[in-house]
């Protein structure tokens, strides 16, 4: 499969992840939180599969920025627990999710500040 396919699949995972997070970080008595959890899980799965597919297709190994994105992925996986257990107020949890999302975008676009100058072309 082409790198473009993996990029589109990766972005679809991002959309589903944030739809799921929006629902999962709502107060406990909010209806339809379960479907948000399903979207969250499917989004995480698509992100992981597409990300590793892209790594394999581009043969880039595991530079530090990919490891950092994996750490962010683990953080996104734990975020529904923050909302479910009330560890943070909902606005603070949304802010944390947005900051982590922006960090993941920066890492993905700039490849940790290298601007992808050493990556092979697709």
C-alpha positions in Angstrom: 0.0 0.0 0.0 1.1 3.5 -0.7 2.3 6.0 1.9 -0.7 8.2 1.0 -3.0 5.4 2.0 -1.3 5.1 5.4 -1.4 8.9 5.9 -5.2 9.0 5.2 -5.8 6.1 7.5 -3.7 7.8 10.2 -5.7 11.0 9.8 -9.0 9.0 10.0 -7.7 7.6 13.3 -7.0 11.1 14.6 -10.6 12.2 13.8 -12.1 9.2 15.5 -9.7 9.6 18.5 -10.8 13.1 19.1 -14.5 12.4 18.6 -14.1 9.6 21.2 -12.1 11.9 23.6 -14.8 14.6 23.3 -17.3 12.1 24.5 -15.1 10.2 27.0 -14.1 13.4 28.8 -17.7 14.5 29.4 -19.1 14.2 32.9 -20.0 10.7 34.1 -23.8 11.0 33.6 -23.6 12.1 30.0 -25.5 9.8 27.6 -23.7 8.1 24.8 -20.3 7.9 26.5 -20.0 4.3 25.4 -20.0 5.1 21.7 -17.3 7.6 22.4 -15.2 4.9 24.0 -15.7 2.8 20.9 -14.6 5.7 18.6 -11.6 6.3 20.9 -10.5 2.7 20.7 -10.9 2.4 17.0 -9.1 5.7 16.5 -6.1 4.5 18.7 -6.0 1.2 16.7 -6.0 3.0 13.3 -3.3 5.4 14.5 -1.1 2.6 15.6 -1.6 0.4 12.5 -1.2 3.3 10.1 1.7 4.8 11.9 3.7 1.5 11.9 2.7 0.9 8.3 4.1 4.3 7.4 7.3 3.6 9.4 7.8 0.3 7.5 6.9 1.8 4.1 9.3 4.7 4.5 12.0 2.6 6.2 12.8 5.3 8.7 13.4 3.2 11.8 12.7 4.7 15.2 14.1 8.2 15.6 13.3 10.0 18.9 10.3 11.8 17.5 8.5 8.5 16.8 9.2 7.3 20.3 7.8 10.6 21.6 4.6 10.0 19.4 4.3 6.6 21.0 4.4 8.1 24.4 1.7 10.6 23.4 -0.3 7.6 22.0 -0.1 6.0 25.4 -1.2 9.2 27.0 -4.2 9.5 24.6 -5.1 5.9 25.6 -5.2 6.8 29.2 -7.2 10.0 28.8 -10.7 8.5 29.2 -9.6 7.4 32.7 -8.9 11.0 33.6 -12.5 11.9 32.7 -14.1 8.7 34.1 -12.3 9.0 37.5 -12.5 12.7 37.7 -8.7 13.1 38.1 -8.9 16.5 36.4 -11.8 18.9 35.8 -13.2 18.5 32.4 -11.9 21.8 31.0 -8.4 20.9 32.2 -8.6 17.4 30.6 -9.8 19.0 27.3 -6.9 21.4 27.5 -4.4 18.6 28.1 -5.8 16.6 25.2 -5.5 19.7 22.9 -1.9 20.3 24.0 -1.0 16.6 23.4 -2.7 16.7 20.1 -0.8 19.8 19.0 2.5 18.2 20.2 1.7 15.1 18.1 0.9 17.2 15.0 4.2 19.2 15.5 6.2 16.0 15.8 4.5 14.4 12.8 4.8 17.4 10.5 8.3 18.6 11.4 9.7 15.2 12.5 11.0 16.7 15.7 12.3 19.9 14.1 14.2 18.2 11.3 11.5 19.1 8.7 11.9 15.6 7.2 15.0 16.5 5.2 16.4 13.0 5.6 13.3 11.0 4.9 13.1 9.0 1.6 10.5 10.2 -0.8 7.4 7.9 -1.3 
